[in-house]
C-alpha cells in the first residue's frame, strides 16, 4: 500500500540469526558493471513470482520467488530514445489484474513509453496502446519542445489507481 509498513512478524530480533541465503540473482548480463551498479529496483511478488527491472534499459524480469529461476524477460529496443534518455535509473514495476485472472506488468521505458506485459508470458499486451505500448511523448501538451527526446523521462514505476495508470514524468529544462 505504499505505507512502508508491514505487519509481518516472522522475522524478529530472535529469529533473524536463522536466516540463510536461499538463492541469488545476478544483474551481470544486463549492462556493464558501471550500468548495473545504478540499479535501484524493488521487486514485487505476485503469486510466487518476482517482477523487477534489470539494467539501464529496464529489462523486465519475472523470476520464481522460491528458486530464483528466470521465467521470462522483456527488453525494450529504443535506439536513440534510449541513448538520449535523461533518466536511466529505474525503481520497479507495478502489477494490475483485470479481475478475470489476466495480470499485467507495466513499465515506463527510459525513452518514455508505457508498456503493458502479460504477467504470465512477458509478451506485450494486445489491445493496450499500439501492440502493448503507449508513446508518452504523444500525450504531452507542451509546445516548448519540438522533440522531447532527452528532455522528458521517468525513474519511478507507474502507479495504478482504480484502473487508471499514473506516470510521474520529470522534465529537464536547460
RODODREN-702770 format. One line per field, with one value per atom (N, C-alpha, C): residue number from 1; residue in one letter; chain; atom name; x, y, z. Coordinates in Angstrom, 1 decimal, always signed. Layout:
num: NUM,... $
residuo: a,... $
cadena: A,... $
atomo: CA,... $
X: X,... $
Y: Y,... $
Z: Z,... $
//
This chain:
num: 1,1,1,2,2,2,3,3,3,4,4,4,5,5,5,6,6,6,7,7,7,8,8,8,9,9,9,10,10,10,11,11,11,12,12,12,13,13,13,14,14,14,15,15,15,16,16,16,17,17,17,18,18,18,19,19,19,20,20,20,21,21,21,22,22,22,23,23,23,24,24,24,25,25,25,26,26,26,27,27,27,28,28,28,29,29,29,30,30,30,31,31,31,32,32,32,33,33,33,34,34,34,35,35,35,36,36,36,37,37,37,38,38,38,39,39,39,40,40,40,41,41,41,42,42,42,43,43,43,44,44,44,45,45,45,46,46,46,47,47,47,48,48,48,49,49,49,50,50,50,51,51,51,52,52,52,53,53,53,54,54,54,55,55,55,56,56,56,57,57,57,58,58,58,59,59,59,60,60,60,61,61,61,62,62,62,63,63,63,64,64,64,65,65,65,66,66,66,67,67,67,68,68,68,69,69,69,70,70,70,71,71,71,72,72,72,73,73,73,74,74,74,75,75,75,76,76,76,77,77,77,78,78,78,79,79,79,80,80,80,81,81,81,82,82,82,83,83,83,84,84,84,85,85,85,86,86,86,87,87,87,88,88,88,89,89,89,90,90,90,91,91,91,92,92,92,93,93,93,94,94,94,95,95,95,96,96,96,97,97,97,98,98,98,99,99,99,100,100,100,101,101,101,102,102,102,103,103,103,104,104,104,105,105,105,106,106,106,107,107,107,108,108,108,109,109,109,110,110,110,111,111,111,112,112,112,113,113,113,114,114,114,115,115,115,116,116,116,117,117,117,118,118,118,119,119,119,120,120,120,121,121,121,122,122,122,123,123,123,124,124,124,125,125,125,126,126,126,127,127,127,128,128,128,129,129,129,130,130,130,131,131,131,132,132,132,133,133,133,134,134,134,135,135,135,136,136,136,137,137,137,138,138,138,139,139,139,140,140,140,141,141,141,142,142,142,143,143,143,144,144,144,145,145,145,146,146,146,147,147,147,148,148,148,149,149,149,150,150,150,151,151,151,152,152,152,153,153,153,154,154,154,155,155,155,156,156,156,157,157,157,158,158,158,159,159,159,160,160,160,161,161,161,162,162,162,163,163,163,164,164,164,165,165,165,166,166,166,167,167,167,168,168,168,169,169,169,170,170,170,171,171,171,172,172,172,173,173,173,174,174,174 $
residuo: x,x,x,x,x,x,x,x,x,x,x,x,x,x,x,x,x,x,x,x,x,x,x,x,x,x,x,x,x,x,x,x,x,x,x,x,x,x,x,x,x,x,x,x,x,x,x,x,x,x,x,x,x,x,x,x,x,x,x,x,x,x,x,x,x,x,x,x,x,x,x,x,x,x,x,x,x,x,x,x,x,x,x,x,x,x,x,x,x,x,x,x,x,x,x,x,x,x,x,x,x,x,x,x,x,x,x,x,x,x,x,x,x,x,x,x,x,x,x,x,x,x,x,x,x,x,x,x,x,x,x,x,x,x,x,x,x,x,x,x,x,x,x,x,x,x,x,x,x,x,x,x,x,x,x,x,x,x,x,x,x,x,x,x,x,x,x,x,x,x,x,x,x,x,x,x,x,x,x,x,x,x,x,x,x,x,x,x,x,x,x,x,x,x,x,x,x,x,x,x,x,x,x,x,x,x,x,x,x,x,x,x,x,x,x,x,x,x,x,x,x,x,x,x,x,x,x,x,x,x,x,x,x,x,x,x,x,x,x,x,x,x,x,x,x,x,x,x,x,x,x,x,x,x,x,x,x,x,x,x,x,x,x,x,x,x,x,x,x,x,x,x,x,x,x,x,x,x,x,x,x,x,x,x,x,x,x,x,x,x,x,x,x,x,x,x,x,x,x,x,x,x,x,x,x,x,x,x,x,x,x,x,x,x,x,x,x,x,x,x,x,x,x,x,x,x,x,x,x,x,x,x,x,x,x,x,x,x,x,x,x,x,x,x,x,x,x,x,x,x,x,x,x,x,x,x,x,x,x,x,x,x,x,x,x,x,x,x,x,x,x,x,x,x,x,x,x,x,x,x,x,x,x,x,x,x,x,x,x,x,x,x,x,x,x,x,x,x,x,x,x,x,x,x,x,x,x,x,x,x,x,x,x,x,x,x,x,x,x,x,x,x,x,x,x,x,x,x,x,x,x,x,x,x,x,x,x,x,x,x,x,x,x,x,x,x,x,x,x,x,x,x,x,x,x,x,x,x,x,x,x,x,x,x,x,x,x,x,x,x,x,x,x,x,x,x,x,x,x,x,x,x,x,x,x,x,x,x,x,x,x,x,x,x,x,x,x,x,x,x,x,x,x,x,x,x,x,x,x,x,x,x,x,x,x,x,x,x,x,x,x,x $
cadena: A,A,A,A,A,A,A,A,A,A,A,A,A,A,A,A,A,A,A,A,A,A,A,A,A,A,A,A,A,A,A,A,A,A,A,A,A,A,A,A,A,A,A,A,A,A,A,A,A,A,A,A,A,A,A,A,A,A,A,A,A,A,A,A,A,A,A,A,A,A,A,A,A,A,A,A,A,A,A,A,A,A,A,A,A,A,A,A,A,A,A,A,A,A,A,A,A,A,A,A,A,A,A,A,A,A,A,A,A,A,A,A,A,A,A,A,A,A,A,A,A,A,A,A,A,A,A,A,A,A,A,A,A,A,A,A,A,A,A,A,A,A,A,A,A,A,A,A,A,A,A,A,A,A,A,A,A,A,A,A,A,A,A,A,A,A,A,A,A,A,A,A,A,A,A,A,A,A,A,A,A,A,A,A,A,A,A,A,A,A,A,A,A,A,A,A,A,A,A,A,A,A,A,A,A,A,A,A,A,A,A,A,A,A,A,A,A,A,A,A,A,A,A,A,A,A,A,A,A,A,A,A,A,A,A,A,A,A,A,A,A,A,A,A,A,A,A,A,A,A,A,A,A,A,A,A,A,A,A,A,A,A,A,A,A,A,A,A,A,A,A,A,A,A,A,A,A,A,A,A,A,A,A,A,A,A,A,A,A,A,A,A,A,A,A,A,A,A,A,A,A,A,A,A,A,A,A,A,A,A,A,A,A,A,A,A,A,A,A,A,A,A,A,A,A,A,A,A,A,A,A,A,A,A,A,A,A,A,A,A,A,A,A,A,A,A,A,A,A,A,A,A,A,A,A,A,A,A,A,A,A,A,A,A,A,A,A,A,A,A,A,A,A,A,A,A,A,A,A,A,A,A,A,A,A,A,A,A,A,A,A,A,A,A,A,A,A,A,A,A,A,A,A,A,A,A,A,A,A,A,A,A,A,A,A,A,A,A,A,A,A,A,A,A,A,A,A,A,A,A,A,A,A,A,A,A,A,A,A,A,A,A,A,A,A,A,A,A,A,A,A,A,A,A,A,A,A,A,A,A,A,A,A,A,A,A,A,A,A,A,A,A,A,A,A,A,A,A,A,A,A,A,A,A,A,A,A,A,A,A,A,A,A,A,A,A,A,A,A,A,A,A,A,A,A,A,A,A,A,A,A,A,A,A,A,A,A,A,A,A,A,A $
atomo: N,CA,C,N,CA,C,N,CA,C,N,CA,C,N,CA,C,N,CA,C,N,CA,C,N,CA,C,N,CA,C,N,CA,C,N,CA,C,N,CA,C,N,CA,C,N,CA,C,N,CA,C,N,CA,C,N,CA,C,N,CA,C,N,CA,C,N,CA,C,N,CA,C,N,CA,C,N,CA,C,N,CA,C,N,CA,C,N,CA,C,N,CA,C,N,CA,C,N,CA,C,N,CA,C,N,CA,C,N,CA,C,N,CA,C,N,CA,C,N,CA,C,N,CA,C,N,CA,C,N,CA,C,N,CA,C,N,CA,C,N,CA,C,N,CA,C,N,CA,C,N,CA,C,N,CA,C,N,CA,C,N,CA,C,N,CA,C,N,CA,C,N,CA,C,N,CA,C,N,CA,C,N,CA,C,N,CA,C,N,CA,C,N,CA,C,N,CA,C,N,CA,C,N,CA,C,N,CA,C,N,CA,C,N,CA,C,N,CA,C,N,CA,C,N,CA,C,N,CA,C,N,CA,C,N,CA,C,N,CA,C,N,CA,C,N,CA,C,N,CA,C,N,CA,C,N,CA,C,N,CA,C,N,CA,C,N,CA,C,N,CA,C,N,CA,C,N,CA,C,N,CA,C,N,CA,C,N,CA,C,N,CA,C,N,CA,C,N,CA,C,N,CA,C,N,CA,C,N,CA,C,N,CA,C,N,CA,C,N,CA,C,N,CA,C,N,CA,C,N,CA,C,N,CA,C,N,CA,C,N,CA,C,N,CA,C,N,CA,C,N,CA,C,N,CA,C,N,CA,C,N,CA,C,N,CA,C,N,CA,C,N,CA,C,N,CA,C,N,CA,C,N,CA,C,N,CA,C,N,CA,C,N,CA,C,N,CA,C,N,CA,C,N,CA,C,N,CA,C,N,CA,C,N,CA,C,N,CA,C,N,CA,C,N,CA,C,N,CA,C,N,CA,C,N,CA,C,N,CA,C,N,CA,C,N,CA,C,N,CA,C,N,CA,C,N,CA,C,N,CA,C,N,CA,C,N,CA,C,N,CA,C,N,CA,C,N,CA,C,N,CA,C,N,CA,C,N,CA,C,N,CA,C,N,CA,C,N,CA,C,N,CA,C,N,CA,C,N,CA,C,N,CA,C,N,CA,C,N,CA,C,N,CA,C,N,CA,C,N,CA,C,N,CA,C,N,CA,C,N,CA,C,N,CA,C,N,CA,C,N,CA,C,N,CA,C,N,CA,C,N,CA,C,N,CA,C,N,CA,C,N,CA,C,N,CA,C,N,CA,C,N,CA,C,N,CA,C,N,CA,C,N,CA,C,N,CA,C,N,CA,C,N,CA,C,N,CA,C $
X: +0.8,+0.0,+0.8,+2.2,+3.0,+3.2,+2.9,+3.0,+4.3,+5.2,+6.5,+6.3,+5.2,+5.0,+4.4,+4.9,+4.4,+4.1,+2.9,+2.6,+3.3,+4.1,+4.7,+5.6,+5.6,+6.4,+7.2,+7.3,+8.1,+9.6,+10.1,+11.5,+11.5,+12.2,+12.4,+13.8,+14.0,+15.4,+15.8,+14.9,+15.3,+15.5,+14.8,+14.8,+15.8,+16.2,+17.0,+18.3,+18.8,+20.1,+19.9,+18.7,+18.5,+18.3,+18.3,+18.2,+19.4,+19.1,+20.2,+19.8,+20.8,+20.6,+20.0,+18.8,+18.2,+18.6,+18.8,+19.3,+19.7,+20.5,+20.9,+20.5,+20.4,+20.1,+21.0,+21.8,+22.8,+22.4,+22.7,+22.5,+23.6,+24.5,+25.7,+25.4,+24.4,+24.1,+23.2,+23.0,+22.1,+22.8,+24.0,+24.8,+26.2,+26.9,+28.3,+28.2,+29.3,+29.2,+28.9,+29.3,+29.0,+27.5,+26.9,+25.5,+24.6,+25.0,+24.2,+24.3,+25.4,+25.6,+24.5,+23.9,+22.9,+21.5,+21.4,+20.1,+19.5,+18.2,+17.5,+16.2,+16.0,+14.7,+14.3,+13.0,+12.4,+11.5,+11.8,+10.9,+9.5,+8.5,+7.2,+7.0,+6.2,+5.9,+4.4,+4.0,+2.6,+2.5,+1.7,+1.5,+2.8,+3.8,+5.0,+6.0,+5.8,+6.7,+7.1,+8.4,+9.0,+9.1,+8.7,+8.8,+9.7,+10.7,+11.5,+12.2,+12.9,+13.7,+15.1,+15.9,+17.3,+18.0,+19.1,+19.9,+19.2,+20.0,+19.6,+18.5,+18.4,+17.4,+16.0,+16.0,+14.8,+14.2,+15.1,+14.6,+13.7,+12.5,+11.6,+11.9,+12.0,+12.3,+11.2,+10.8,+9.9,+10.8,+10.8,+11.6,+10.8,+11.0,+10.4,+10.9,+10.0,+10.4,+11.0,+10.7,+11.2,+12.6,+12.9,+14.2,+15.1,+14.5,+15.3,+15.4,+14.8,+14.9,+14.2,+14.8,+14.2,+13.1,+11.9,+10.8,+10.7,+10.9,+10.9,+11.5,+12.0,+12.5,+11.9,+11.7,+11.3,+12.2,+12.8,+13.8,+13.4,+13.2,+12.9,+14.1,+13.8,+14.9,+14.4,+15.0,+14.6,+15.5,+16.7,+17.6,+18.0,+17.8,+18.2,+17.4,+16.1,+15.4,+16.0,+16.6,+17.4,+18.7,+19.4,+20.7,+20.6,+19.6,+19.4,+18.5,+18.1,+17.1,+17.8,+17.1,+17.7,+17.7,+16.9,+16.8,+16.9,+18.0,+18.1,+18.0,+18.1,+17.9,+16.4,+16.0,+14.6,+14.4,+13.2,+12.9,+11.9,+11.4,+10.5,+9.3,+8.4,+7.2,+5.9,+4.8,+3.5,+2.8,+1.9,+1.1,-0.4,-1.1,-2.5,-3.2,-4.4,-5.2,-6.6,-7.1,-8.4,-9.6,-9.3,-10.4,-10.7,-10.2,-10.5,-9.3,-8.3,-7.0,-6.0,-6.2,-5.2,-4.5,-3.3,-2.4,-1.5,-1.2,-0.3,+0.8,+2.0,+3.1,+3.3,+3.4,+3.7,+5.0,+5.6,+6.9,+7.0,+7.6,+7.9,+9.4,+9.6,+11.0,+11.8,+13.1,+13.9,+13.5,+13.1,+12.6,+11.2,+10.6,+9.3,+8.2,+8.1,+7.0,+6.4,+5.1,+4.4,+4.1,+4.6,+4.5,+3.7,+2.7,+1.9,+2.3,+2.8,+3.2,+2.3,+2.0,+1.3,+2.1,+1.6,+2.4,+2.8,+2.1,+2.5,+3.5,+3.5,+4.4,+5.4,+5.2,+6.1,+5.9,+4.9,+4.6,+3.8,+4.1,+3.2,+1.8,+0.9,-0.5,-1.2,-1.8,-2.6,-3.8,-4.1,-5.3,-4.9,-3.6,-3.1,-2.2,-2.6,-1.9,-1.7,-0.5,-0.2,+0.7,+0.2,+0.9,+1.5,+0.8,+1.2,+2.0,+2.2,+3.0,+2.2,+2.3,+1.8,+3.0,+3.1,+4.2,+3.8,+4.4,+4.0,+4.4,+5.3,+5.6,+4.4,+3.6,+2.4,+1.3,+1.4,+0.4,+0.8,+1.9,+2.4,+1.9,+1.2,+0.7,+1.6,+2.8,+3.8,+4.5,+4.2,+4.8,+6.1,+6.8,+8.1,+9.2,+8.9,+9.9,+9.4,+10.2,+9.8,+10.0,+11.1,+11.4,+11.7,+10.9,+11.0,+12.1,+12.7,+13.8,+14.9,+15.3,+16.3,+15.9,+14.7,+14.2,+13.1,+12.5,+11.5,+11.7,+11.7,+12.0,+11.2,+11.6,+10.9,+11.9,+11.8,+12.6,+11.7,+10.5,+9.7,+8.7,+8.3,+7.2,+5.9,+5.1,+3.8,+3.0,+1.9,+1.0,-0.3,-1.0,-2.3,-3.3,-4.3,-5.4,-6.7,-7.6,-8.9,-8.8,-7.9,-7.7,-7.2,-6.7,-6.0,-4.5,-3.7,-2.3,-1.8,-1.0,-0.4,+1.1,+1.6,+3.0,+3.6,+4.6,+5.2,+6.4,+6.3,+7.4,+8.3,+9.5,+10.5,+11.0,+10.8,+11.3,+12.6,+13.6,+14.8,+14.7,+14.8,+14.7,+16.1,+16.6,+18.0,+18.3 $
Y: -1.2,+0.0,+1.3,+1.1,+2.3,+3.0,+2.2,+2.8,+2.6,+1.7,+1.4,+0.6,+0.0,-0.8,-2.2,-3.1,-4.5,-5.1,-5.7,-6.3,-7.7,-8.1,-9.4,-9.5,-10.7,-10.8,-12.1,-12.8,-14.0,-13.7,-12.6,-12.2,-11.2,-11.5,-10.5,-10.7,-10.0,-10.0,-11.4,-12.3,-13.6,-14.6,-14.3,-15.3,-14.9,-13.6,-13.1,-13.9,-14.4,-15.2,-16.5,-16.9,-18.2,-18.0,-16.8,-16.5,-17.0,-17.6,-18.0,-17.6,-17.5,-17.1,-18.4,-18.2,-19.3,-19.4,-18.2,-18.1,-16.7,-16.5,-15.1,-15.0,-13.8,-13.5,-12.3,-12.5,-11.5,-10.7,-9.4,-8.5,-8.5,-9.4,-9.3,-9.2,-9.8,-9.8,-8.7,-7.7,-6.6,-5.2,-5.2,-4.0,-4.1,-3.1,-3.1,-3.0,-3.3,-3.1,-1.6,-0.6,+0.8,+1.0,+0.3,+0.5,-0.3,-1.5,-2.3,-1.8,-1.2,-0.7,+0.4,+1.0,+2.0,+1.5,+0.2,-0.4,-0.1,+0.4,+0.7,+0.0,-1.1,-1.7,-2.4,-2.4,-3.1,-4.1,-5.4,-6.4,-6.4,-6.8,-7.1,-8.6,-9.2,-10.6,-10.8,-11.5,-11.9,-13.4,-14.1,-15.5,-16.3,-16.0,-16.7,-16.3,-15.2,-14.7,-13.3,-13.1,-11.8,-11.1,-9.8,-9.0,-7.8,-7.5,-6.4,-5.9,-4.8,-4.4,-4.6,-4.8,-5.0,-4.2,-3.5,-2.7,-1.4,-0.5,+0.8,+0.7,-0.3,-0.4,-0.8,-1.1,-1.5,-2.8,-3.8,-5.1,-5.6,-6.1,-6.6,-8.1,-8.5,-9.9,-10.5,-11.7,-12.5,-13.7,-13.8,-14.9,-15.7,-17.0,-17.8,-17.4,-17.0,-16.5,-17.6,-18.8,-19.9,-20.4,-20.3,-20.8,-19.8,-18.6,-17.6,-17.8,-18.9,-19.2,-18.1,-17.6,-16.6,-17.3,-16.8,-17.3,-16.7,-15.4,-14.7,-13.3,-12.7,-11.4,-10.6,-9.3,-8.5,-7.3,-7.0,-5.9,-5.0,-3.7,-2.7,-2.4,-2.1,-1.6,-0.3,+0.8,+2.2,+3.0,+2.5,+3.2,+4.6,+5.6,+7.0,+7.4,+7.0,+7.4,+6.9,+5.7,+5.2,+6.0,+6.1,+6.8,+8.2,+8.9,+10.3,+10.4,+9.3,+9.3,+10.0,+10.9,+11.6,+10.8,+9.8,+9.0,+7.5,+6.9,+5.5,+4.6,+5.3,+4.5,+4.2,+3.1,+2.7,+2.0,+2.1,+1.6,+0.5,+0.0,-1.2,-1.1,-2.0,-2.2,-2.4,-2.0,-2.4,-3.6,-4.1,-5.3,-4.8,-5.2,-4.9,-6.2,-6.4,-7.6,-7.1,-7.7,-7.3,-7.9,-8.7,-9.4,-10.7,-11.1,-12.4,-13.3,-12.8,-13.6,-13.2,-12.3,-11.8,-10.6,-11.0,-10.0,-9.3,-8.1,-7.3,-6.6,-6.6,-5.8,-4.6,-3.4,-2.2,-1.7,-1.0,-0.4,+0.8,+1.9,+3.0,+2.9,+2.9,+2.7,+4.0,+3.9,+5.1,+6.1,+5.6,+6.5,+7.0,+6.8,+7.4,+6.8,+5.5,+4.7,+3.9,+3.8,+2.9,+1.6,+0.5,-0.8,-1.7,-2.5,-3.4,-4.8,-5.7,-7.0,-8.0,-9.1,-10.2,-10.8,-10.9,-11.3,-12.8,-13.6,-15.0,-15.2,-14.4,-14.7,-13.7,-12.4,-11.3,-10.7,-11.1,-10.6,-9.3,-8.3,-7.1,-7.4,-6.7,-6.9,-6.3,-7.2,-6.7,-5.9,-4.9,-4.0,-2.9,-2.9,-1.8,-0.9,+0.3,+1.2,+0.5,+0.7,+0.0,-1.2,-2.4,-3.6,-3.6,-3.1,-3.1,-1.9,-0.9,+0.2,+1.5,+2.5,+3.8,+4.8,+5.6,+6.5,+7.8,+7.9,+9.0,+10.4,+10.5,+11.8,+12.4,+11.5,+11.9,+12.4,+12.1,+12.6,+13.9,+14.4,+15.7,+16.9,+17.8,+19.0,+20.2,+20.2,+21.2,+21.6,+22.8,+23.2,+23.8,+23.8,+24.4,+23.6,+22.3,+21.4,+20.8,+20.9,+20.2,+18.7,+18.4,+17.0,+16.8,+15.9,+15.6,+14.6,+14.0,+13.0,+13.7,+13.1,+13.6,+14.7,+15.2,+16.2,+15.7,+14.6,+14.1,+12.6,+12.3,+10.9,+10.6,+9.5,+8.9,+7.9,+7.8,+6.8,+6.0,+6.4,+5.7,+4.8,+3.7,+2.9,+3.7,+3.4,+4.0,+3.5,+4.3,+3.9,+3.6,+2.6,+2.2,+2.4,+3.3,+3.6,+3.5,+2.6,+2.4,+2.2,+1.4,+1.1,+2.2,+3.2,+4.3,+4.3,+4.4,+4.4,+5.8,+6.1,+7.4,+7.3,+8.2,+8.2,+9.6,+9.5,+10.8,+11.1,+12.1,+12.5,+13.5,+13.6,+14.6,+15.3,+16.6,+17.3,+18.0,+17.9,+18.6,+19.8,+21.0,+22.2,+22.8,+23.1,+23.6,+24.6 $
Z: +0.0,+0.0,+0.0,-0.1,-0.2,+1.2,+2.3,+3.6,+4.3,+3.6,+4.2,+5.5,+5.7,+6.9,+6.6,+7.3,+7.1,+8.4,+8.6,+9.9,+10.2,+9.2,+9.3,+10.6,+11.2,+12.5,+12.5,+11.4,+11.4,+11.6,+11.1,+11.3,+12.4,+13.5,+14.6,+15.2,+16.3,+16.8,+17.3,+17.6,+18.0,+16.8,+15.7,+14.6,+13.4,+13.4,+12.3,+12.2,+13.3,+13.2,+12.4,+12.2,+11.5,+10.0,+9.5,+8.1,+7.3,+6.1,+5.2,+3.8,+3.0,+1.6,+0.9,+0.3,-0.4,-1.9,-2.5,-3.9,-4.2,-5.2,-5.6,-7.1,-7.5,-8.9,-9.3,-10.4,-10.8,-12.0,-11.9,-13.0,-14.0,-14.0,-14.8,-16.3,-16.8,-18.3,-18.7,-17.8,-18.1,-18.2,-18.6,-18.8,-18.2,-18.4,-17.8,-16.3,-15.5,-14.1,-13.7,-14.5,-14.2,-14.4,-15.4,-15.6,-14.6,-14.2,-13.3,-11.9,-11.5,-10.1,-9.8,-10.8,-10.5,-10.3,-10.4,-10.3,-8.9,-8.9,-7.6,-7.6,-8.3,-8.4,-7.1,-6.8,-5.7,-6.3,-6.2,-6.8,-6.1,-6.9,-6.3,-6.5,-5.6,-5.7,-5.8,-6.9,-7.1,-7.4,-6.6,-6.9,-7.0,-6.2,-6.2,-7.2,-7.9,-9.0,-8.6,-8.7,-8.5,-9.8,-9.9,-11.1,-10.8,-11.6,-11.4,-12.7,-12.7,-13.8,-13.6,-14.7,-14.6,-15.6,-15.2,-16.1,-16.5,-17.1,-17.5,-18.6,-19.4,-20.4,-19.8,-18.6,-17.8,-18.4,-18.6,-19.0,-17.8,-18.2,-17.2,-17.0,-15.8,-15.4,-14.6,-14.8,-14.0,-13.5,-12.2,-11.6,-10.5,-10.5,-9.5,-8.1,-7.2,-5.9,-5.0,-5.3,-4.5,-4.9,-6.2,-6.7,-7.3,-7.7,-8.4,-9.9,-10.4,-11.8,-12.6,-13.7,-14.5,-15.4,-15.3,-16.1,-17.4,-17.5,-18.8,-18.6,-19.7,-19.7,-20.9,-20.8,-21.9,-21.9,-23.1,-23.2,-24.3,-23.9,-25.0,-25.8,-27.1,-28.0,-28.5,-27.9,-28.2,-29.0,-29.4,-30.2,-29.6,-30.4,-30.0,-28.7,-28.6,-27.4,-26.2,-26.2,-25.0,-24.9,-25.9,-25.9,-25.3,-25.6,-25.1,-23.9,-23.4,-22.2,-21.0,-20.4,-19.2,-17.9,-17.9,-16.6,-17.0,-16.6,-16.9,-15.7,-14.5,-13.3,-13.2,-12.6,-12.5,-11.2,-10.7,-9.4,-9.3,-10.4,-10.4,-11.3,-11.1,-11.9,-11.0,-11.5,-10.8,-11.5,-10.8,-11.3,-11.3,-12.3,-12.4,-12.9,-12.3,-12.7,-13.1,-14.2,-14.7,-14.0,-13.0,-12.2,-12.7,-13.9,-14.5,-14.5,-13.9,-13.8,-14.8,-15.7,-16.6,-16.0,-15.5,-14.8,-15.8,-15.5,-16.4,-15.5,-16.1,-15.5,-16.4,-15.8,-16.5,-16.3,-17.3,-17.1,-18.0,-17.5,-18.3,-18.8,-20.1,-20.6,-20.4,-20.6,-20.5,-21.5,-22.7,-23.8,-23.6,-22.4,-22.0,-22.8,-22.8,-23.4,-22.3,-22.2,-21.2,-21.9,-21.2,-21.8,-20.9,-21.4,-20.6,-21.1,-20.2,-20.5,-19.8,-20.5,-19.9,-18.8,-17.5,-16.4,-16.5,-17.2,-17.4,-18.4,-19.5,-20.7,-20.9,-20.4,-20.7,-22.1,-22.8,-24.1,-24.0,-24.9,-24.8,-25.0,-24.2,-24.2,-25.4,-26.2,-27.3,-26.8,-27.5,-27.1,-26.1,-25.7,-24.9,-25.8,-26.1,-27.0,-28.3,-28.9,-30.1,-29.9,-30.0,-29.7,-28.3,-27.3,-25.9,-25.5,-26.3,-26.0,-26.2,-25.3,-25.4,-25.4,-26.5,-26.6,-25.8,-24.6,-23.7,-24.3,-25.2,-25.8,-26.5,-27.1,-27.9,-26.9,-25.6,-24.7,-24.0,-24.3,-23.7,-24.4,-23.7,-24.4,-23.9,-24.4,-24.1,-25.4,-25.9,-27.2,-27.1,-25.9,-25.8,-26.5,-26.7,-27.3,-28.6,-29.7,-30.9,-30.8,-30.0,-29.8,-28.3,-27.7,-26.3,-25.9,-27.0,-26.7,-25.9,-24.8,-24.0,-23.0,-23.1,-22.3,-21.2,-21.5,-20.6,-20.3,-19.0,-18.6,-17.3,-16.8,-15.6,-14.9,-13.6,-12.9,-12.0,-11.7,-10.7,-11.5,-10.9,-11.5,-11.6,-12.6,-12.6,-11.4,-11.1,-10.0,-10.7,-10.2,-10.7,-9.7,-9.9,-9.0,-9.7,-9.3,-9.9,-11.4,-11.8,-13.3,-14.1,-13.4,-14.1,-13.8,-14.9,-14.8,-14.7,-13.6,-13.4,-13.5,-14.4,-14.7,-14.3,-13.4,-12.9,-13.8,-14.6,-15.5,-14.8,-15.4,-14.9,-16.2,-16.3,-17.5,-17.2,-18.1,-17.9,-18.8,-18.2,-18.9,-18.8,-20.0,-20.0,-21.1 $
//
